[in-house]
Amino acid sequence: MTTKDQAPTDLIRSWQLPYAARLGSSVRSKGVYLEARARLPKSARKALSVSAGDLTLRMAEGSATEFEDAARIVEKTLTGIEDLPVIPREIEDILSISTTERHRWLKDGRLPSAGTRTVKLPGRAKKITFHVFDPRMVEDLLDRAVVDAWREEDAERAAENRRKAAWKAQLTRSTKKTAAVANSTEALEDDDRFKLRGWAEFEREGPR
């Protein structure tokens, strides 16, 4: 069966991405697709598509030479694709974590960086640099399901920090209150001494 965009004589070849490459993530599958697409000649890039973890190359029958050249490039790209570094949006999708969690766990070492990558985004003058991750490390974290444990640790740490902050604030208020009472008492004593008969003369002239 053909679709309205596919002629009966189209040249078609598909590649199923291994689990180790996509790690169960559609975002990761798209990342692999973009990697392969970027290596194709511009004229052939639209011929490659991705769906449900499969890459498909489709060209018209009269493009046999270009088709075979493109197919070889895709096959070469997919050789060892399991080792392609995982980029930020991919690790977030694979582990089902937020950007905030990624930054926190990268900073404290729970998500060790495998280096950085610098790219220039379309339509932007400046390049951006971001951390990438070893796919085998990411797969190990996924298999061990450590994310929930990390979230529990973070929640406990946050609760402890709130308790410490509350205790410190209470101590500060108590210290200020004690100082205020002491200052008030001292001022009262200073005022009262001038109410004693002859006290001013005593301070001025001393004992006789």
C-alpha positions in Angstrom: 0.0 0.0 0.0 1.3 3.5 -0.8 0.4 6.9 0.5 -0.4 10.0 -1.5 3.2 11.1 -0.9 4.8 7.8 -2.0 4.9 6.6 -5.6 4.8 2.8 -6.2 8.3 3.0 -7.7 9.9 5.0 -4.9 13.3 3.7 -3.6 13.0 3.0 0.1 15.3 1.7 2.8 14.7 1.6 6.5 16.9 1.1 9.6 15.6 0.1 13.0 17.5 1.9 15.7 18.7 -0.5 18.5 17.5 0.1 22.0 21.1 0.9 23.1 21.0 3.8 20.7 17.6 5.3 21.5 17.2 4.2 25.1 13.5 4.1 24.8 13.3 7.8 24.0 11.6 9.4 21.0 13.7 12.5 21.7 16.9 10.4 21.5 15.7 8.8 18.3 15.2 12.2 16.8 18.7 13.1 17.9 20.2 10.1 16.1 18.1 11.1 13.0 19.4 14.6 13.1 23.0 13.3 13.4 22.5 11.2 10.3 20.6 13.9 8.4 23.4 16.4 9.1 25.9 14.2 7.3 23.8 13.9 4.1 24.2 16.3 1.2 21.7 19.1 1.5 19.8 17.8 -1.6 19.2 14.4 0.2 18.3 15.6 3.7 14.6 15.8 3.2 14.6 12.2 1.9 15.4 10.9 5.4 12.7 10.6 8.1 12.2 9.1 11.5 9.2 7.3 13.0 8.8 5.0 16.0 12.6 4.4 16.3 13.0 3.7 12.5 15.0 5.8 10.0 13.6 5.7 6.5 15.3 6.9 3.3 12.9 7.5 0.4 13.7 8.9 -3.1 12.2 8.7 -6.5 13.2 5.8 -8.8 15.3 8.0 -11.0 17.6 8.9 -8.1 19.3 5.5 -7.8 22.9 6.7 -7.6 22.0 9.5 -5.1 19.9 7.1 -3.1 22.7 4.5 -2.8 25.2 7.3 -1.8 22.8 8.6 0.9 22.1 5.0 2.2 25.8 4.4 2.6 26.2 7.6 4.6 23.3 6.6 6.9 24.7 3.2 7.4 28.1 4.6 8.3 26.5 7.0 10.7 24.7 4.2 12.4 27.8 2.2 12.9 28.6 2.6 16.6 25.7 5.0 17.1 25.1 3.5 20.6 28.2 5.6 21.7 26.8 8.9 20.5 26.9 11.3 23.5 23.6 12.1 25.0 22.6 15.8 24.9 20.6 17.7 27.6 17.1 17.4 26.2 17.7 13.7 25.5 18.8 12.8 29.0 15.9 14.7 30.4 13.5 12.6 28.3 15.3 9.3 28.9 15.3 9.7 32.7 12.1 11.8 32.9 13.8 14.6 34.8 13.4 18.4 34.7 16.0 20.9 33.6 16.4 22.1 37.2 17.2 18.5 38.3 19.7 18.0 35.5 21.5 21.2 36.5 21.5 20.3 40.2 22.7 16.7 39.7 25.3 17.8 37.2 26.6 20.3 39.7 26.8 17.9 42.6 28.3 15.1 40.5 25.5 12.7 40.3 25.3 13.2 36.6 28.9 13.2 35.5 29.6 15.1 32.4 31.3 13.4 29.4 32.6 16.8 28.1 31.0 19.7 26.3 29.7 20.4 22.8 29.5 23.8 21.1 27.0 24.4 18.3 25.5 27.3 16.4 21.8 27.3 16.4 19.9 28.4 13.2 19.0 32.1 13.3 21.4 32.9 16.2 24.7 34.7 15.9 26.2 33.3 19.1 27.3 29.7 19.6 26.1 27.8 22.7 28.1 25.3 24.7 26.5 22.5 26.8 27.4 19.4 28.7 26.9 15.9 27.1 26.7 12.6 28.8 28.0 9.0 28.3 25.1 6.9 26.9 26.2 3.9 28.9 26.2 5.9 32.1 22.7 7.1 31.3 21.6 3.6 30.5 22.9 2.4 33.9 21.0 5.1 35.8 17.9 4.2 33.9 18.3 0.5 34.6 18.9 1.1 38.3 16.0 3.6 38.6 18.0 5.9 40.8 16.0 9.1 40.0 13.3 8.5 42.6 16.0 7.9 45.3 17.7 11.1 44.3 14.5 13.1 44.6 13.9 11.7 48.1 17.4 12.7 49.1 16.8 16.2 47.8 13.5 16.5 49.6 15.1 15.4 52.9 18.0 17.8 52.4 15.6 20.7 51.5 13.5 20.0 54.7 16.6 19.9 56.8 17.7 23.2 55.3 14.3 24.8 56.1 14.6 23.6 59.7 18.0 25.1 60.0 16.9 28.4 58.5 13.8 28.5 60.8 16.0 27.8 63.9 18.5 30.5 62.8 15.8 33.0 62.3 14.3 32.2 65.7 17.7 32.5 67.3 18.2 35.9 65.6 14.8 37.2 66.8 15.6 36.0 70.3 19.0 37.6 70.4 17.5 40.9 69.1 14.7 40.7 71.8 17.2 40.1 74.6 19.4 43.0 73.4 16.4 45.3 73.2 15.3 44.3 76.8 18.9 44.9 78.0 19.1 48.3 76.4 15.7 49.3 77.8 16.7 48.2 81.3 20.0 50.2 81.1 18.2 53.3 79.8 15.7 53.0 82.7 18.5 52.7 85.2 20.1 55.8 83.8 16.9 57.7 84.0 16.1 56.5 87.5 19.4 57.6 89.0 18.7 61.2 88.2 15.4 60.9 90.2 17.4 60.3 93.4 17.7 63.4 95.5 21.2 64.9 95.4 22.4 62.4 92.7 23.3 65.1 90.2 25.3 67.0 92.8 27.1 63.8 93.8 28.1 63.1 90.2 29.2 66.7 89.7 31.0 67.3 93.0 31.8 63.8 94.3 31.6 62.8 98.0 32.2 65.4 100.6 
